[in-house]
């Protein structure tokens, strides 16, 4: 089968990109032909269809030029370039199905009508709340489909909120989300939230992300001192300051791995090591005592949990979003309901006062529930169903 995978980034960045890249590898390993439509970037994985990559834009001063940011504003709404390159890619590759991940803002969704006119079925994996909210990080019940109310939500600057609101109304006007045949929700939590946001439940199917069954990494040497690991976006939204403060108070080392969008809190027990390759990150997880996150965002899934568990490491975090679907207290980690309980869990674990299952038991349970074969079976079933419907 020929599958066109679409995502704005085509290199390991955050959880969505790790899933995107892992899925491409999984599909190809089972004999499917895969093409990729993404934004151009020197960090991209090389591919046969790189000539169709859309020119780079950005929205932050540290990763884009002024001109790229100006063009990026236009990309929020429309991209003639993305439409033209999508049209050319469809001509050459002739996919049986198009699978979209994150396309906004860097690609825009203006290429969707191009695909629909070809009669190619479209499915989309939902990695955040962009479909139903001007705020990709969260669906605000107080806003709902009255997007203008987001102007009064105390987040971002007013100019950014205004652009996001206008973009949401623009996408509704064009009916972009109605052009997708099936939405893949990675958790029941996301499924329920999408329905609240106006996506018909009949168009949603739940398939949790998968984890590779590759052997557990064995650390070459014991770390000089034990440490807890956080990996992912280092941003204010991920509550990094609270996390750092807890470990400074405990005098226990915290390692932060990922791209930075904020100043790292200073202290002798907080160590920022920057972005890591997949192998480097696995080694960091394997050498850690546990993996931790203080994010209170309604996470759509939580690959951080699976990537910890596949190395036999427990995860400690907040009971928010989809995390309760992945973590069982006292087995593969702990989830707290408030800051006091979170700090208590971290403290007790560091002091050896509570223990999760044995590492191999944690790893085995993760593989049984979130193995690649299980995911691929469900994914293939949906693809066959969509193609039958389109043929009918």
C-alpha positions in Angstrom: 0.0 0.0 0.0 1.2 3.6 -0.7 0.8 5.8 2.3 1.5 9.6 2.4 2.5 10.6 5.9 2.2 14.4 6.6 3.8 16.3 9.5 5.3 19.8 9.7 8.6 18.5 11.2 10.5 15.5 9.8 13.1 15.0 12.5 13.1 13.9 16.2 11.7 16.9 18.0 9.0 16.0 20.6 6.5 13.2 21.2 4.5 13.8 18.0 7.6 13.6 15.8 8.9 10.5 17.6 5.6 8.7 16.9 5.6 10.0 13.3 9.1 8.7 12.6 8.5 5.4 14.4 5.3 4.8 12.4 7.1 5.4 9.1 9.7 2.9 10.1 7.0 0.4 11.2 5.0 0.8 7.9 8.1 0.4 5.8 9.2 -2.7 7.7 5.9 -4.3 6.8 6.3 -3.7 3.1 4.3 -0.5 2.7 5.6 2.3 0.5 5.7 5.6 2.4 6.2 9.2 1.2 6.5 12.2 3.5 5.2 15.7 3.1 6.8 18.1 5.6 8.6 21.4 6.0 12.2 21.8 4.8 14.9 21.6 7.5 18.5 20.7 7.5 17.8 18.2 10.4 15.2 16.3 8.3 15.5 12.6 7.7 16.6 12.2 4.1 14.0 10.8 1.8 13.1 10.2 -1.8 10.4 13.0 -1.9 12.5 15.7 -0.2 12.0 18.0 -3.2 8.4 18.5 -2.2 9.3 19.8 1.2 7.7 23.2 1.9 10.0 26.1 2.6 10.8 26.8 6.3 8.9 29.3 8.4 9.1 29.9 12.1 7.5 31.7 15.0 10.3 32.2 17.5 13.3 34.6 17.3 15.7 31.8 18.2 14.8 29.4 15.4 13.8 31.6 12.4 14.6 34.8 10.5 12.4 37.9 10.6 11.2 37.1 7.0 10.4 33.5 8.0 8.3 34.8 10.8 6.4 37.2 8.5 5.7 34.4 6.0 4.8 32.2 8.9 1.9 34.5 9.8 0.5 34.0 6.3 0.9 30.2 6.7 -1.5 30.3 9.5 -4.2 30.7 7.0 -3.0 29.6 3.5 0.0 28.4 1.5 0.0 28.4 -2.3 3.4 26.7 -2.1 2.0 23.8 0.1 -0.9 23.3 -2.3 1.3 23.3 -5.4 3.8 20.9 -3.9 1.1 18.6 -2.5 -0.5 18.5 -6.0 2.8 17.5 -7.6 3.5 14.9 -4.9 0.1 13.3 -5.4 0.8 13.2 -9.2 4.1 11.3 -8.7 3.4 9.1 -5.6 -0.4 8.4 -6.1 -1.1 7.4 -2.5 -3.8 5.0 -1.5 -4.4 7.1 1.6 -3.1 10.3 3.3 -2.3 10.2 7.0 -1.9 13.6 8.6 -0.3 14.3 12.0 0.5 18.0 12.8 0.3 20.3 9.7 -0.5 23.7 11.3 0.9 26.3 11.4 4.0 25.7 9.3 2.2 23.9 6.4 -1.3 25.3 6.9 -4.3 23.1 6.2 -4.9 24.7 2.8 -3.6 21.5 1.0 -6.6 19.5 2.3 -9.0 20.5 -0.6 -6.3 19.4 -3.1 -6.4 15.9 -1.6 -10.2 15.8 -1.4 -10.5 16.7 -5.1 -8.4 13.6 -5.9 -10.7 11.4 -4.0 -7.9 10.1 -1.8 -9.1 9.2 1.7 -7.7 11.2 4.6 -7.0 10.1 8.2 -5.5 12.2 11.0 -3.8 11.3 14.2 -4.7 13.9 16.9 -1.6 15.0 18.9 -3.1 18.1 20.5 -6.2 20.3 20.7 -5.7 22.4 17.6 -8.8 20.9 15.9 -11.2 22.2 18.6 -9.4 25.1 20.3 -7.3 28.1 19.4 -5.0 26.9 22.2 -3.2 23.7 21.0 -2.3 22.8 24.6 -5.8 22.7 26.0 -9.5 22.7 25.2 -11.1 25.4 27.3 -14.7 24.6 28.2 -15.3 28.2 28.8 -14.5 29.0 25.2 -15.9 26.0 23.4 -16.7 26.8 19.8 -17.1 30.5 20.6 -13.4 31.0 19.7 -13.5 34.8 20.3 -13.7 34.1 24.1 -10.1 32.9 23.9 -9.2 36.6 23.6 -9.9 36.8 27.3 -7.9 33.7 28.4 -4.7 34.8 30.2 -2.3 33.0 27.9 0.2 34.4 25.3 0.2 38.0 24.2 -3.0 39.6 22.9 -1.7 39.7 19.3 -0.9 36.0 19.3 -4.4 35.2 20.8 -6.0 37.3 18.1 -4.2 35.5 15.3 -5.1 32.1 16.8 -8.7 33.0 17.0 -8.9 34.3 13.5 -7.2 31.1 12.3 -9.7 29.0 14.1 -12.6 30.8 12.4 -10.9 30.6 9.0 -10.5 26.9 9.3 -14.1 26.5 10.3 -15.2 28.6 7.4 -13.3 26.4 5.0 -14.6 23.2 6.7 -11.1 21.8 6.9 -11.8 19.4 9.7 -14.8 18.0 7.8 -12.5 16.9 5.0 -10.9 14.2 7.2 -12.5 10.8 7.0 -11.3 9.4 10.3 -9.6 10.9 13.4 -7.3 8.6 15.4 -7.3 9.6 19.1 -4.4 8.2 21.1 -6.5 7.9 24.2 -10.1 7.8 25.5 -9.5 11.2 27.1 -8.8 12.7 23.7 -11.8 11.0 22.2 -14.1 12.5 24.8 -12.6 15.9 24.4 -12.9 15.9 20.7 -16.6 15.1 21.0 -17.0 17.9 23.4 -15.4 20.2 20.9 -17.8 19.2 18.1 -16.1 16.3 16.3 -18.7 13.6 15.6 -17.9 10.5 17.6 -18.6 8.3 14.5 -15.4 9.8 12.9 -13.2 9.0 15.9 -11.4 5.8 16.7 -9.0 5.2 19.6 -5.6 3.7 18.9 -2.9 4.3 21.6 0.6 5.1 20.4 3.0 2.2 20.3 6.4 1.5 21.7 9.3 -0.3 19.9 10.1 -3.8 21.1 13.8 -3.2 20.8 15.9 -4.6 23.7 16.2 -2.6 26.8 19.3 -0.4 26.9 22.0 -1.4 29.5 24.0 1.4 30.9 27.7 1.1 30.2 28.5 2.4 33.6 26.7 3.4 36.8 26.1 7.2 36.9 28.4 9.1 39.2 25.3 10.0 41.2 21.7 8.9 40.9 19.4 11.2 39.0 15.8 11.7 37.9 15.1 12.5 34.2 12.7 14.8 32.4 12.7 14.8 28.6 10.6 16.8 26.2 9.9 20.5 25.7 11.5 22.7 28.3 8.9 25.4 28.4 6.9 27.3 31.0 3.8 25.3 30.1 5.6 22.1 31.2 5.9 23.5 34.7 9.7 23.1 34.8 10.2 25.7 37.5 8.2 23.7 40.0 9.9 20.5 39.1 13.4 22.1 39.5 12.4 23.6 42.9 11.4 20.2 44.2 14.7 18.6 43.3 16.7 21.5 44.7 14.8 21.1 47.9 15.5 17.3 48.0 19.1 17.8 47.0 18.6 15.1 44.3 19.9 15.5 40.8 17.4 16.3 38.0 18.5 16.0 34.4 16.5 18.0 31.8 16.8 16.8 28.2 15.1 18.6 25.3 14.8 21.9 23.4 14.7 25.0 25.6 12.1 27.8 25.3 12.8 29.3 28.7 15.7 30.1 31.1 16.6 27.0 33.1 16.2 27.6 36.9 19.7 27.8 38.3 20.9 25.4 41.0 23.5 22.7 41.8 21.0 19.9 41.4 19.5 20.8 38.0 21.4 19.9 34.9 20.2 20.8 31.4 21.8 18.6 28.7 20.0 19.9 25.6 18.4 17.9 22.8 19.5 14.3 22.4 19.5 11.7 19.7 17.2 8.7 20.1 20.1 6.5 21.3 21.4 9.1 23.6 18.0 9.6 25.2 17.6 5.8 25.7 20.9 5.7 27.5 19.8 8.6 29.7 16.6 6.8 30.6 18.4 3.6 31.3 20.8 5.3 33.6 18.1 7.2 35.6 16.4 6.2 38.8 13.0 7.3 37.4 11.4 9.5 34.8 9.4 12.5 36.0 7.2 15.4 34.7 5.4 18.1 36.6 3.3 19.1 33.6 -0.4 19.8 34.5 -1.4 20.1 30.8 -4.1 17.7 29.6 -1.6 15.5 27.8 -3.2 13.7 24.8 -1.2 10.6 25.5 2.2 10.5 27.2 5.0 8.8 25.2 7.2 9.9 28.0 5.5 7.2 30.2 6.0 4.4 27.6 9.6 5.4 26.8 10.4 5.2 30.6 8.5 1.9 31.1 10.1 0.2 28.1 13.4 0.7 29.9 11.9 -0.6 33.1 11.8 2.8 34.7 8.7 4.1 36.7 7.1 7.4 35.9 6.1 10.1 38.3 3.7 12.9 37.3 0.3 14.5 37.7 -3.1 12.8 37.2 -4.0 14.8 34.2 -5.1 14.2 30.6 -4.4 10.7 29.4 -1.8 9.8 32.0 -4.3 7.8 34.1 -4.8 5.5 31.2 -1.1 4.6 31.2 0.0 4.7 34.8 -1.1 2.4 37.6 0.1 3.6 41.0 2.5 1.2 42.8 3.0 -0.7 39.5 4.7 1.3 36.8 4.7 4.7 38.5 2.6 7.2 40.5 0.3 10.0 39.6 -0.5 12.8 42.0 -3.6 14.9 42.3 -1.9 18.1 43.6 1.5 19.6 44.3 1.7 18.4 47.9 1.1 14.8 46.8 3.5 15.0 43.9 6.3 16.3 46.1 5.5 13.5 48.6 5.7 10.8 45.9 9.0 12.1 44.6 10.4 12.4 48.1 9.3 8.9 49.2 10.6 7.3 46.1 14.0 9.0 46.3 14.3 7.8 49.9 13.3 4.3 49.0 10.1 4.3 51.0 8.0 3.1 48.0 8.8 0.9 45.1 7.2 0.1 41.7 7.2 -3.4 40.0 10.5 -4.9 39.1 12.1 -3.3 35.9 11.5 -6.4 33.7 7.8 -6.6 34.8 7.3 -2.9 34.0 8.9 -3.4 30.6 6.9 -6.6 29.8 3.6 -4.9 30.8 4.3 -2.0 28.5 5.1 -4.2 25.5 2.0 -6.4 26.0 -0.3 -3.4 26.0 1.4 -1.0 23.6 3.4 -3.2 21.2 3.9 -2.2 17.6 2.1 -5.3 16.2 -1.1 -4.3 18.2 -1.0 -0.8 16.8 -0.3 -1.9 13.3 -3.2 -4.3 13.3 -5.7 -1.6 14.4 -4.2 1.0 12.0 -4.5 -1.4 9.0 -8.1 -2.3 9.9 -9.0 1.4 9.8 -7.3 2.0 6.5 -9.1 -1.0 5.0 -12.4 0.3 6.4 -11.9 3.8 4.9 -10.9 2.5 1.5 -14.0 0.2 1.4 -16.2 3.2 2.3 -14.6 5.4 -0.4 -15.0 2.6 -3.0 -18.7 2.2 -2.0 
